[in-house]
Amino acid sequence: MKNYRLRLAVAIAGLCIVFACKSQGNKEENENIVQSESTLDTEEKIYRPNYHFTPKVGWMNDPNGMFYYNGYYHLYYQHYPDGNKWGPMHWGHAISTDMVEWKEQPIALFPDEKGYIFSGSAVVDLENTSGFGSDGQVPIVAMFTYHDPIKAESSKMDVESQAIAYSLDEGLTWTKYSGNPVIENPGIRDFRDPKVYWNQEHEKWVMVLAAHDMVMFYGSKDLKSWELLSDFGGDWDKAIGTHGGVWECPDLFPIPVEGSEEIKWVLLVSINPGGPNGGSATQYFIGDFDGTKFTMDNDFEAILKKDHNFWIDFGKDNYAGVTFSNVTSKDGGKFFMGWMSNWEYANEVPTETWRSAMTVAREIKVIKDDKSYRLATLPVDEIDTYNGVKYKKENIKVNGDTALINEEKVDLSRAAINFTISELKKDSFTFKLSNKEGDLLTFGYYGADNTFFIDRSGSGKTEFSKTFSNKKSIAERISGSGKLTGTILLDKTSIELFFDEGSTVMTEILFPNAPFETLSIETVSQDFVLDLLEVNELKMN
């Protein structure tokens, strides 16, 4: 989420202007945003995603304050508008009617004399518990972390505190609460990223907050006065979850178990570093919440302690994701978006005008197998409404290297691909994306050890980071079924893989020298049948 070493490096230079409410950034750490016509043209054609949200200019990381109200989805995000590396944080803003196409809005929250505006959340205060609304107005209340760069540079502990702001025009403009901060720092250096929801059963607001390598739960009746309820995952509990880095961007929500009336609680916790394939990633825990304390399910805890593979995404590029408030799917699922990058190289990727994109919006479900509960995530249904040019073929015999798609059939820089293999057995296969520049992205399945993989070592520009493509990313196949299904979302600079109805997910970014044009599949040891291949070219407005 927030690269701490870089944060310290930019702090002092940003102080002289951050308090003027519009940060100009650190010229030593931040490269000037290149606005030359040739650079803009090249970046737009090759790197600007077709359907993943990116800011027009500047730096972006964590999604913040996401909510739905009166027909619009709101996405706020960590943003530095004046540089292409992490700098004094603002809240950027975008809106959408379907979570697919986003329209950037004016910046929502600016740094001020109390510090930078770090990550947080927003809720629709329908009953006006905060008292911010008047004459029937429904206030939107955002809760965020103030980060004090002066204290950070002085190596003090009380660097971060929690504050609120409110909007009376449905999230377009904001007023910071005069009583900020609403939660003072208790002496914890990394104390941030509040995620708030209304607990109907206990009639109170509940907040989960990251605190170094644990999370803390707070309760409130009015969003202004908060009391500490409990904590989870700290030093007393090192066996629970991964503790290779700082915990960040937590989320807590109830969700029905698919196919039943049972309700489980999900706790998301991002960690940097400590991900399954290096760098940043998001782990999760499943259990119950009694309004005060989160307790893991016994079977889930037993598996977690033995072999932790409970990650919302096994790829390297889905971090700090949280869910939208004030909305669920028709089946009670939650909608989620993540930051599509990794702190190992986020500040160095080869774009200059802007940096970073968000994942597509996804629906989270809880599924149960014979061992435990797990999360499954798939792209939101709304993306299907953008299906355009379609290619479909059945019973494809795969023998050696078999061509599937070329640019004459479908534009692979904006494609949604579904495939089915009805009898997987121990077969191994590799999908290959290529272009005329000689770039190659491979991904597929190793039958011998039951794992999926992505290899972007030959995918184009990789030299900007030693860890970007130094090894393949690997993910264990969670499903034990002999039938394999997959959904592949391709954009200019990203691939999102959803295997077995979303029980194993991998997301990675890439920087080819030209858009990929052809897709093929290869098997080495055994021939097999690709039962179904369906490719849709996504048509955006």
N, C-alpha and C positions, 0 to 999 in steps of 0.2 A: 504494500500500500504506500507508505511513505518511507522512502529510502533515507535512513537517519543520517548517514554520513553526508549525503548531498544536502539534506535539510540544514545541517550545521554550517555547511560551506556557503549557502546562500543567505543565511540569516542576517548577518551584520550588514551586508550591502543592501538588503531589502528594507532595513529599518528606517532609513531616512525618508522613504516614500510610502511604506505600507501604512503609516499612520495618517496619511492624507487620503485614505480610503480607496486609492487606486494604485496598486503596486506596479512599479516599472521593472522590477526584477534585478537580477545580478548579471551584469554584462560579462563578467569573467567566467561564470559557470554556464550561463545561458547563451546559446548562439543566437545571433540576430535572425529573425524570421525572414527567410529569403523570399522576396516578392518579384524577382525578375520574371519576365514573361516566359522565358524558356524553361525555367525551373518549375513554375506553376503549371505550365502545359504538360511537361513530362510527368510530374507527380500526379496530376489529375488523370492522365491517360493510363498510367501504369499502376499507380499505388492507391488512388482514392477508391475505397470500396463502393460497390454498386448499391448495396442495401444494408450495410452495417453503419451505425451512426459514428461519425467523426466530427469534431469541431472544424469550422472553416479555417481557423488559424489557431496556433498555440498548443499548449500541452494539455492532456487530459489523462486522469486516472480514475479512481473509484467512482462507481455510480452511487449517488446519494439521494435521499429524500423522495424516493419514487412513490407515487400514489395515483389513484384514479378518481376522477370526480367530474360529473356533468358531461360525460362523453369524451373526456380527454385523459390520456395517460401522460403523466409528468415524469420526466427524467432530469434530475440534477446530477452534477458530477464535479469531481475535483478538477480545477481548471486554472491554468496560468496563461492568460491571454497574450502576454507580452514576450514569451520565450517558448522555445521548443523543448526545454528540459524542465524538470520539476522546479517550481519556484513558489513564491508567496501564494497560498491557495485561496481561490475564490470558489463559489458555486456557480458553474455554468448551468444552462437550462435548455431543454428541448421538450417539445410536445408532440403527441401522436394520437390519432384516433383508432389505431389498430396495433400498436407496438411494433410495427414493421417500418413504416416510413416516418421519419422524424424531422421536425422543423426546428431549427435552432432559434432560441429566443435571446433577449438581452440578458446579461449576467444578473443573477438573482441576489447573491450575497458577496460583499467586498470585505477584504481585511480592514481592520480598524485599530484603534489604540490598544485594544485588548489582545490583538494577535491575528494570526492567519485563521481562515475558516476551514477546519478539517472536516472529515466525513461525519455523517449523521443520517437522520431520517425525517420524514414528515408524516403527519396524520391529519385526517379530516375530523375536526372536533365537532361532530354533529350535534351534540347536546350543549355546546358552548361551556364545557366544564372549566375552561381556562378564563372565561369572562372577557376574552378579547373581542368577541362579536357583539354587535348592537343592532337593534332594529331588525332582528331576524337574520342577520348576516351569519353565515357559517364560517368560522375561522379555520384556516389551514395553519397548523403549528409545526414548525421545523425545530428539531433539536440537533445541535451540532457541537463539535469540539473546538474550543479556542486553543490555539497553540501559540504560546508566548516565545518569540525567537530570542528575546533578550535573556530570559531565564535559561533557554536551551543553550545559548552560547556560554552562559556562566555555570553550566553543568549542575543546575539546581534540579530538585526532584519535582517541584510543583509546576511543571511546564504546561500542563494541560488541564482544562476545566470544561464543564458542560454548560451550554447556553441555549436559549431559545429565541426564535423570531416568529412573527405571525403575519399572515397575509389575509386580507379581506376582499381580494379580487381573484380568488381561485388560483393562487400561486404565481401570479405575474410579478407583483411587487411585494416587498417585505419590510417590516418594521422590527428592529431588534428590541427585545424586552429591556426595559430600563433597570430591572433588578438582576441582570446577568452579573456573574454566573449563577445558575440555579443549583449547581453542584460544584463545590470547591474540591480541589485536589487533596486526597487523603495522604499524600506522600508516596505516590506511585509514579514513576517516570513515564511509562507508556500507559495512558489512562484516557481512552478515546473511543470514538465511533458508536455513539448511542443509537440503538434501534428500539423504537417504541411501538406498542400496540395496545388496544383496549381489551382488557380481560373482562368479558361480559359476566362470567360466573361470579367473580369477586368484585365487580363494579369498580375497577380502578385501572389506571394506566400502569403497564409494566414495561420496564426498560431493561435491556441487556447491554452491558458495556464491557469492552475489552480492557483488561488490566494486566499488562505484561504477559504472563503465560497462563492466565485464567480469565474467566468472565465473572462479572458481578451483576446481580439482579437488584433493581430498585423498583419501588412502587410509589404512585402518586394519585391523588384525586383531581388535581387541577393543572398538571403539567408544570407547575411552578415550584412546589414543595415536594421533595423526594426523600424517601427513607430507604436505607439499605436493607434488603431482604435476605440475601444469601450469596454464595459464590460457588463456582464449579471449576475444577480442573487445575487448581493451583499446586504449589509445592508438595502438599500432602498427598497429592494424587498423580504423581508423575507417570504411573502406568496407564493413565487414561489419556488416549489421544497422542498426538505428536507434539513434542516440545522442542523441536530443533531451532525455533526462532520465536519471534514475538507474535502473540495472538492478536488478530485484528478483525474488524468488520463482522461482528457476530449478528445473528438473527435468530429469533425464536418464534415459532408459530405452531398451532394445532392443524392437523390434516387427517382426513379419513384414510384408512387402509383400503386400498383398491379392492372392490368386490365384497366389502363388508360394511358394517355400521360402526366398527371399532375406530376410535380416535387415538392417534399417537401425536406426541410433540417432537418437533425437529429443532435441533440447535445447530446452526451453521457457525463455523469458526474458521476464518482464513488464517494462514500462517506463512511467515516469511523470515528466513528460508525454512525448508522442511518438506517441500512437495515431493510426491512419489517419483518424479523424474527431474527433480532439481529446482531450486528457487521457490517461487510463490505457488500456493495452491489452497484449496478450500476443503477442509474435512467436515464431517458431520457426525452428530450423535442423535440417537432416537430413544425416546423414553416417555416420561410423564412429567407434568408440571402442576403442582397443587396450588398455584397462586403465589407461592413463596420460594419453593425449592424445585430444582430440576433433578430427576432421578432417572438414570439409564435403565432400559429394559435389561433383565438379567441375561438373556441369551445374547443380546447385542453386546453387552459388556464383556461376556466371556470370549466371544469371537474377537472383539476389538483388542483385548489384552494379548491374545494368542497371535493374531495376524492382522494388523491394522491395514485394511484396504477400503475404508469407507471415505471415499473422496467423491465430491460432486462431479469432478472432471479429472481424468488422469493425464490429459495433455498438459503442456507447459504454459498455456496461455488462456487461463480463465481464473481470475483472481478477484477477491473483494466483492463478490456478487452477493446481492441481497434481494428481497422480494418486494413487490408492490403492495402498498397498504390500501385498504378500502375496496378490495376486489379479490374474487376467487373465480376459478373456472366453474362450469356447471356441475362438475363432480366434486367440487371443494378443493381442487388443487391450487397451488400458489404459482404466481408468475414471477420469474427470476431473470435478472440480467447480470452479467459480470464484465469486468474490465479485461479486454482481450490483449494481455501482454504479460510480462514477467519482469520482476525487478532485477533479474540478472542482466538484462540488456535493454530495458524500456527506454532509457535515456540516450541510447546509441543507435536505434534503428534508423535505416536510411531514408527517412523523410525529413524535410526541413520546414515546410510550411506549417504542418501540424504533426502531432505524434499521438498515436493510439486510436483504437476503435473499441466499441462495445460488442459483446457477443449478441447473437440474435436473442430475442426474448424466448424463454423456455417455460414450459409447465412442469412443475415438480409434483410427483406422486409418491406415495409410500406403497411399496409392494411387500409381500411376505412370502418367503420360500420355506422349505422344511428346516431351515437353520435359524433364520432371524428376519428382522425387518431391514429393508433397504430402500434407498431413493432411486427413482427412475426419472429421467428428464428427457423431454422431447421438444422440438420447436413448437411454438404456439400454432394452433390451427390456422390463424389468420394468414400465415405465410402462403398457404395453399391458394388463396384468392389471387395471387400474383403469377400463378402458373401460366406460361405462354406456350411457346413452341414445345412440342412433346415428341419424344422418341420412346418407343416401347418394343421390347423383343423378349421372347420366351424361349426356354430350353436351349440356351447357348452352350455348346460343347466347348469346354476350355481344354486346349491341348497346346502346351508350350505357351508362347506369347500370342494372345488372341486380341485383335483390334475390336474395340467397342464403339467409340464415339470419336468423330472429328469435327472440326469447326464448321463444316458445311451442314451438319445436322443440328447442332446446338452450341450456343455460346457458353463455354465452360467457365467463363469468368463471372457468371451469374446463374448458377444451376443448382437444382435440388434433385438428387439422385436417390432412388430407392432400389434395393436389390434383395433377392431371396435365394438362399441355398437350402434346399429341403433336407438334404442328407450330407452333413458336414463331415462326419466321421473324424479321421485324423488328417484330412487334407490340409495343405498349406497353400496360400495364394497371395499374390501381390498385385494390387492395383497400381498402375503407373500413369501419371500425368506428365506430359511433355510439351515442348514448344520448339519452334525453329531455331531458337538461340541455344539449344542443347540443354536447357534446364530440365531437371527430372525430380519429381516428388513421388515417393513410393509409400504405400500403406497397405496393411493387410492383416493376415492371420497366420500364426505359427501353430500348426496342429499338434506337434510333439509336446509343447509345453503349455498349450491352451492359452495363448496370449495374442493380443492385438499389438500392432506397432505402427509408428510413423517415422519415416526417415527423410529429413529435409536437407541432408548434407549436400545434395546436388541441385537444390531447388532455385538457385539464383544467387543473390547477394547474401553471404553468410559471414564474411570475414570481419564484420564490425564487432563481433563478440566471440570470445573463445568458447563460450558455453551454449551458443545458439544452436549449433548442430554438431557438437562434438560426439554425440551418441544418439542412438535411436531412442525414442520414447516408447515405453512398454506399458501395457495394461493387462491385468489378468481378466480373462473372460469370466464374468460372474454367473451367467446362465449355464446350466448343464444340459440344455436341450440339444438334440441333434440337428435342429433347424436353426439356421442363422438368418436374421434379418438385419438390414442396415439402411440408414439414411445418411447421405453425404451432402452437406451444404458447402458449395464452393463459391467464393468471392475472389476478387482479384488477388488479395493478399491474405487469405485465410482459408482454413478447412475445418469443418466441424463434423465429427463422426459420432453417430448415435447407433450403437449396436444393440441387438436384442431388445427392441422397444425401449431403448434408453437406459438399460441397466448398466452398461459400460459406455462412457462418453469420453471423447478425446478432442481437444481444441488446440490448434496451433496456427501461428501466423507464419508468413513466408514472403519473400521479396524476389519474385522471378524477374528476369530482365525483359520479359514480354508475357502477355497473358498465355496461360496454358491452352493448347488447342486440341490435343488428342488424349483419349483415355483408353487404356488397354488393361488386360488382366493376364497374369502369367502364373502357371503352376509348373513346378520342376519335377516332382517325383510321381505325382498321380494326376490323371485326367479326372475331371468332374464336370457337373452340369450346373450352370448358373440358371436357376429356374426362371427368374424374372429380373429384367433390368428396365427401369422406367426413369426417364430423364426429362425434367421440365426446365425450360429456360425461364427464369423469373423476370417478369416485365414490370419495371418500376416506372412511376410517373415522371 
